[in-house]
């Protein structure tokens, strides 16, 4: 999932440089959403993954 977030971030940067500002803002917002989901899943797996004794 982090790979997808980085891919959309790169797409947003390239689209912004080329002047496609609508596409850049869409790709940047998708990258933000994916990154937040990745962080939430990472924290949850870190908390609940250590329960085995």
N, C-alpha and C positions, 0 to 999 in steps of 0.2 A: 504494500500500500504506500509505503514511503517512496518507492520507485515511481509510482504513478504521480504522486505529489510533485516530485522533482521534475518529471517529464512535463507536467502542466506548467510548472514554473518556468521551465526553459521555453516552452511554447509561448508563454505570456511575454517573456523578455524579447524573443525574436519578433513576435507580432507587434510589440510596442516600438521596436526599433524600425520596423518596416512601415509603420504608420497605421496598422490595423488596430485602432484603439478599442473598438468594440470587442473584437476577438481577444485582445490582450486582457481586458477587464474580465471577460468571461473565464478565460483560462486561469487568471490569477485568483478569482473567487473559487473556482473548482479546486485549485491547489491548496488554498487556505482550508477549505472544508475537509479535504482528504488528510491534510496534516493534523487537524484537530481530531479527526476520527482515529488516526494513527496514534496520537498521543494518548487518547482516552483508552484505547485497547492496550497500549503498552503499559500504562499505569495499572489497569485492571489485571493484566496477566502477571505483572510484578507482584501485586498484592495477593492475588488468589493462587498464584503458582507456588508460593512458599509454604502452603498449608500442610504439605506432606511431612510427616515426622518419621 
